Amino acid sequence: MPDSVEDLEIQLLLEALFQHYHYDFRHYARASIKRRLIQARDQLGYSNLSALQAAVLHDPEMLPRLLGYLTVQVSEMFRDPSYFRALRETVLPHLRTWPSLKVWIAGCSHGEEVYSMAILFKEEGLYDRTLFYATDINPDALRAAEAGVYPLDRIRQFTENHQRSGGRSSLSDYYRADYGRAVFDQSLRSRIVFSDHSLVTDAVFAEMQLVSCRNVMIYFDRDLQDRAIGLFADALPRGGFLGLGAKESLRFSTHVSAFDEYVRQDKIYRKRTA
């Protein structure tokens, strides 16, 4: 049972989002979702969450504004460089044995990770036989990801990360500077499919050799984490790879027996071959 009127408002608002718009945040970690809803209430100028709920239900233009608060859109290219170095040195040599490859970036946010992955695969000679699926539930984030445009002042960090990941080229080979923005090359998008997909409600849509879902499940409760890992297990063939975020783990999942730890420090797992 809700502990307070505010908790009841949260429960009702999340249920309303699901019933009316089919966005399901009911199994996101409650402390995190509460913090974001209160921030939305205050910054959007509503006196309480019930008023915010009424606005979202009666004005569809409010929905993307609220989704901006409920979905985390913070990332950077080659974030956690050791993860990409581990992919380069220990995972891609195995992926080379497949004649064609599919890679799923789940929760792609504004696209930083999928472009990082595309550059990595280009540098390792695997890009032309790989399809990348970049998915998210936030349509504004997907549009930003597909545009591939980032503030130029972020490029220094992106470049440092790329170098630390073992980059074999210059990051500047992949973008042009344009009025304070970095516009990433169209050629990087030629093998990327951007699509709406919810780890809460949707099913597996293809077999993947690599799934990378990093810093997404930390916002889920235990049951939803387990559902997502089940999707990844279903998507991967035997010998396929799964990458998680630094604070995420398979330890408490009912699907843990489907995987072996492959690179422990970088949270890379491999689906068991037997």
Buried (B, 14 or more C-beta within 10 A) or exposed (E): EEEEEBBBBBBBBBBBBBEBBEBBBBBBBBEBBBEBBBEBBEEBEBEEBBBBBBBBBEEEEBBEBBBBBBBBBEBBBBBBBBBBBBBBEBBBEBBEEBEEBBBBBBBBBBBBBBBBBBBBBBBBEBBEBBBBBBBBBBEBBBEBBBBBBBEBEBBEEBBBBBEBBBBEEEBEEBBEEEEEBBBBBEEBBEBBBBEEBBBBEEEBEEEBBBBBBBBBBBBBBEEBBBBBBBBBBEBBEEBBBBBBBBEBBBEEBEBBEBBEEBBEEBBBBBBEEE
